[in-house]
Amino acid sequence: MRLRSWLVTVTAVLAGSLLFAAPASASGTSLWRLTDLAAQRVAIADQVAAAKYGTPSPIDDPVREQQIYDSVAARAPGLGLDPADAVRFFRAQIEANKLVQHGLYARWDAHPAQAPATRPDLGQIRPVIDGLNTGLLTELAATTAARAARSCPIRQLVAAGIADGFHRFDALHAHALAEATSVTCSAHQGHAG
């Protein structure tokens, strides 16, 4: 009987959380838009990997990464965000992207037939990433209250689950999305988990 009671409680909590995480919600209490943008950024890592695979371009690009961190830190105060928290959030996005790239490289090395047959132009991918970054920064500011709420971890978990299903992520991409959203709640609460 205890297990059934626990399941009913968890289901009720998740159902309530879904109301705040559902894609239709546009209010500042929803983490859906922020999470979906993080998922889109995870998905675009496939194109980045395909553009770099088999070339001298390394996965790690400290110069490009620092440009993003500097841009985020400069724009954050104008949106009411702490620059250090915003940079920490974007560091998670970049690490998630690199996680996908490393995973794809390993897959393609092990199974060359699965390697991309064409190489996308990184110069065309980067503006898309820049657009996603702008959206992420805007949503980070719009969700300040939701990210500070005690319910944030469960809402984030539900939003990530929805995004995972919506984007039909495999295990690699789902793991990367978890990395990308790992500091969503702590981005506003300092270093709290």
Residue pairs with C-beta under 8 A, 6 or more apart in sequence:
13 154
14 154
14 158
17 151
17 154
17 155
17 157
17 158
18 158
18 162
19 25
20 29
20 30
20 31
20 146
20 151
20 155
21 30
21 31
21 32
21 35
21 155
21 158
21 159
21 162
22 30
22 32
22 162
23 32
23 36
23 162
23 166
25 32
26 33
28 142
28 143
28 144
28 145
28 146
29 145
29 146
29 149
30 143
30 146
30 159
31 143
31 146
31 147
31 152
31 155
31 156
31 159
31 184
32 159
32 162
32 163
33 135
33 139
33 142
33 143
34 136
34 139
34 140
34 142
34 143
34 159
34 184
35 156
35 159
35 160
35 162
35 163
35 177
35 181
35 184
36 159
36 163
36 166
37 132
37 135
37 136
37 139
38 93
38 96
38 136
38 163
38 177
38 180
38 181
38 184
39 160
39 163
39 164
39 166
39 167
39 169
39 177
39 180
40 132
40 167
41 93
41 96
41 97
41 129
41 132
41 133
41 136
41 180
42 96
42 97
42 100
42 167
42 169
42 173
42 176
42 177
42 180
43 167
43 169
43 173
44 97
44 125
44 128
44 129
44 132
45 96
45 97
45 98
45 99
45 100
45 101
45 104
45 176
46 100
46 104
47 120
47 125
48 97
48 101
48 122
48 125
48 129
49 59
49 100
49 101
49 104
49 105
50 104
50 116
50 118
50 119
50 120
51 57
51 119
51 120
51 121
51 122
51 125
52 58
52 59
52 101
52 122
53 104
53 105
53 108
53 115
53 116
53 119
54 115
54 119
55 119
57 122
59 98
59 101
59 102
59 105
60 98
65 94
68 90
68 94
68 133
69 87
69 90
69 91
71 133
72 83
72 86
72 87
72 90
72 133
72 137
73 83
73 84
73 86
73 87
74 83
75 86
75 137
76 82
76 83
76 85
76 86
76 87
76 137
77 83
79 137
79 138
79 140
79 141
80 141
80 144
81 137
81 140
81 141
81 144
82 188
85 187
85 188
85 190
86 137
86 140
86 187
88 183
88 186
88 187
89 136
89 140
89 183
89 184
89 187
90 133
90 136
90 137
92 179
92 180
92 181
92 182
92 183
93 133
93 136
93 180
95 179
95 180
96 176
96 177
96 179
96 180
97 176
99 172
99 175
99 176
99 179
100 172
100 173
100 176
103 172
103 176
104 172
107 114
107 172
108 114
108 115
108 116
140 147
140 187
144 188
146 152
146 155
147 184
147 185
147 187
147 188
147 189
148 188
148 189
149 155
152 184
152 185
153 185
156 181
156 184
156 185
159 181
160 177
160 178
160 181
163 177
164 173
164 174
164 177
167 173
169 177
185 192
185 193
186 192
186 193
